[in-house]
Amino acid sequence: MALTNLPGPFDYNSTRNKLLLTEYGRNVQNMVKYIVALPTKEERNKYAQVVIDLMGFLNPHLRDVADFKHKLWDHLHIISDFQLDVDSPYPKPSPEAIHLKPEPLKYPHQRIKYKHYGKTIEMMIEKAKAIEEPDRKRHMVQAIANFMKMAYVQWNKDSVADETILSDLYALSGGTLKLEENINLNRVEFRTNTYNNSQNNNNRGRTQNNRGGSGGGGGGRTNNNNPRNNNNQNNRNRNPGGAKKY
């Protein structure tokens, strides 16, 4: 028997219109399409406000964004493909502004003479060179030298002589900044994380103790259980014809 009532064409996502903003779903886009087709502006304003409230409910994270109402109205115009004619409290965005790409970031391409000191040291040296007061300039230069020593030890993980730091400071400043040769900079030493090492040693000791305790306890349990097993076996042998107990 031939089938006469055949179903209509199936509605697949691949045959539907493309979602302009996927975070709002197909139903919101259909509602916006319905609002665009309404004849009067009063009806469009009324239903547009309902859709705005629904969009805010579907995306509560937008409430933490500054001017989230403005963002919702912009999304409403985008979903309508900029064809919605309503009295929006915010200016209607233009399609050209939506597709604008930000300018690429400009990364600095300046050469650093001593990379273990970094670019910040060079900027600090330039600031110190512009200081005119002698006492303030001397304190600033000494603070820069102490910072250079800390950066050197942190990078090389080894001690460094004060003469090396003073020589590098003299070279970086172009021979304009100099400290006394007998000055003592702050003492900086590279230390390993002794807390983690002590924790590892404690954990190793606990592991060995646990192994020893478990081995001794296991052996004792085995020895204590053997007499019980032997007694049970002897009782079974004594009553070979006894009634079975359940």
URNOR-V995647 format. One record per residue. SS is DSSP state (helix for helix, strand for strand, loop for the rest). OMEGA is omega as a letter, one per 40 degrees, with the letter a starting at -180 (999 if undefined). Layout:
BEGIN
ss={SS;SS}
omega={OMEGA;OMEGA}
END
This chain:
BEGIN
ss={loop;loop;loop;loop;loop;loop;loop;loop;loop;loop;loop;loop;helix;helix;helix;loop;loop;loop;loop;loop;loop;helix;helix;helix;helix;helix;helix;helix;helix;helix;helix;helix;helix;helix;helix;helix;loop;loop;loop;loop;helix;helix;helix;helix;helix;helix;helix;helix;helix;helix;helix;helix;helix;helix;helix;helix;helix;helix;loop;helix;helix;helix;helix;helix;loop;loop;loop;helix;helix;helix;helix;helix;helix;helix;helix;helix;helix;helix;helix;loop;loop;loop;loop;loop;loop;loop;loop;loop;loop;loop;loop;loop;loop;loop;helix;helix;helix;helix;loop;loop;loop;loop;loop;loop;loop;loop;loop;loop;loop;loop;loop;loop;loop;loop;loop;loop;loop;loop;helix;helix;helix;helix;helix;helix;helix;helix;helix;helix;helix;loop;loop;loop;loop;helix;helix;helix;helix;helix;helix;helix;helix;helix;helix;helix;helix;helix;helix;helix;helix;helix;helix;helix;helix;helix;helix;helix;loop;loop;loop;loop;loop;helix;helix;helix;helix;helix;helix;helix;helix;helix;helix;helix;loop;loop;loop;loop;loop;loop;loop;loop;loop;loop;loop;loop;loop;loop;loop;loop;loop;loop;loop;loop;loop;helix;helix;helix;helix;helix;helix;helix;helix;helix;helix;helix;helix;helix;helix;helix;helix;helix;helix;helix;helix;helix;helix;helix;helix;helix;helix;helix;helix;helix;helix;helix;helix;helix;helix;helix;helix;helix;helix;helix;helix;helix;helix;helix;helix;helix;loop;loop;loop;loop;loop;loop;loop;loop}
omega={a;i;a;a;i;i;i;a;a;a;a;i;a;i;a;i;a;i;a;i;a;a;i;i;a;a;i;i;i;i;i;i;i;a;i;a;a;a;a;a;i;i;a;i;a;a;i;i;i;i;i;i;i;i;i;i;a;a;a;a;i;i;i;a;i;a;a;i;i;i;i;i;i;i;i;i;i;i;i;a;i;i;a;a;i;i;a;i;a;i;a;i;i;i;a;a;a;a;i;i;i;i;i;i;i;i;i;i;a;a;i;a;i;a;a;i;i;a;a;i;i;i;i;i;i;i;a;i;a;a;a;a;a;a;i;i;i;i;i;a;i;i;i;i;i;i;i;i;i;i;i;a;i;a;a;i;a;i;a;i;i;i;i;i;i;i;i;i;i;a;a;a;a;i;a;a;a;i;i;a;a;a;i;i;i;a;a;i;i;a;i;a;a;a;i;i;i;i;i;i;i;i;i;i;i;i;i;i;i;i;i;i;a;i;i;a;i;i;a;i;a;i;a;a;a;i;i;i;i;i;i;i;i;i;i;i;a;a;a;a;a;i;i;i;a;999}
END
